[in-house]
Each structure stands twice: as C-alpha cells, then as structure tokens.
Amino acid sequence: MIVITIAMDIDNHNISPAGIQVNTIVLTFTLVAGMVVFLRLFTRLVLRKTGGLEDACIVFAMVSEPILSFLSCCSDPFRDIVSRSYR
C-alpha cells in the first residue's frame, strides 16, 4: 500500500516531505519487525527444532500476506458495481 501511495503522488507531482518521512519510518519498522520474526522462526525451527502450531501459523501469515496484498491491489472490487450502473 505504501508503494502505491508514493507512485500515485509522483504521478500527480504532489509529494509532501512529511509524507515521505512517514512512509520511510513505517517501511523501516515493518522491515525490522519482519527480520525479528524471521530470526525467531529460524531459531525455533532450524537451530532448536522445536516448532509448534504457532510457528506454522506465523509462517503461513508471512507467506500469504504479500500474495494477498498483491491480489488486493491488482483487483478492482468495484468493477462489477460500476459496470452495472452504466448499463
């Protein structure tokens, strides 16, 4: 979602310095959180070999989140509504 917001602002030439700072901070904290979760999973699954159900759920969430984000950005949920209203 962050990347799409930046791309739309670049196309409209309305780039706010505060918006860029906020996007940078959000992206940085998201990457740090992802690295911490990855290191936790690496420690539990590879080094200690004590993975449980919660680890499987975390792996599923980490794998499915980018896929679902991509699908939700590429699909147009209002396509059918708009096409029906203009008929």
C-alpha positions in Angstrom: 0.0 0.0 0.0 2.9 2.4 0.8 4.5 1.9 -2.6 1.2 2.6 -4.4 0.7 5.8 -2.4 4.2 7.0 -3.4 3.7 6.1 -7.0 0.4 8.0 -7.2 1.9 11.1 -5.6 4.8 11.0 -8.0 2.4 10.9 -11.0 0.4 13.9 -9.6 3.6 15.8 -8.6 2.2 16.3 -5.0 5.0 14.9 -2.9 4.9 16.0 0.7 8.2 15.8 2.7 6.2 14.8 5.8 4.5 12.0 3.8 7.8 10.7 2.6 9.2 10.7 6.1 6.1 8.8 7.5 6.3 6.3 4.7 10.1 5.8 5.3 9.5 5.2 9.1 6.6 2.8 8.5 8.6 0.8 6.0 11.7 0.7 8.2 9.8 -0.5 11.2 7.9 -3.1 9.1 11.2 -4.5 7.8 12.7 -4.6 11.3 9.7 -6.4 12.6 9.8 -8.9 9.7 13.5 -9.5 10.4 12.9 -10.2 14.1 10.1 -12.6 13.3 12.3 -14.4 10.7 15.1 -14.7 13.2 12.7 -16.1 15.8 11.4 -18.7 13.3 14.9 -19.5 12.2 16.0 -20.1 15.8 13.0 -22.2 16.7 12.7 -24.2 13.5 16.3 -24.7 12.4 18.5 -24.4 15.4 16.3 -25.8 18.2 13.9 -27.9 16.0 11.0 -27.2 18.4 8.5 -25.7 16.0 4.9 -25.7 17.0 1.5 -24.8 15.7 2.0 -21.1 16.4 5.2 -21.2 14.2 3.3 -22.8 11.4 0.7 -20.1 11.6 3.4 -17.4 11.6 5.0 -18.9 8.5 1.6 -19.1 6.8 0.9 -15.5 7.6 4.3 -14.3 6.4 4.0 -16.2 3.1 0.3 -15.3 2.4 0.5 -11.6 3.3 2.5 -10.4 0.2 0.4 -12.6 -2.0 -2.9 -11.2 -0.6 -1.6 -7.6 -0.8 -0.7 -8.1 -4.4 -4.1 -9.6 -5.3 -6.0 -6.9 -3.4 -4.0 -4.1 -5.2 -4.4 -5.6 -8.6 -8.1 -6.4 -8.4 -10.8 -3.8 -8.7 -13.6 -4.7 -6.1 -16.0 -2.1 -7.5 -15.6 -3.2 -11.2 -18.9 -5.1 -11.3 -20.8 -2.3 -9.5 -19.6 0.4 -11.8 -20.2 -1.6 -15.0 -23.7 -2.4 -13.9 -24.6 1.2 -13.1 -23.7 2.4 -16.6 -25.7 -0.2 -18.5 
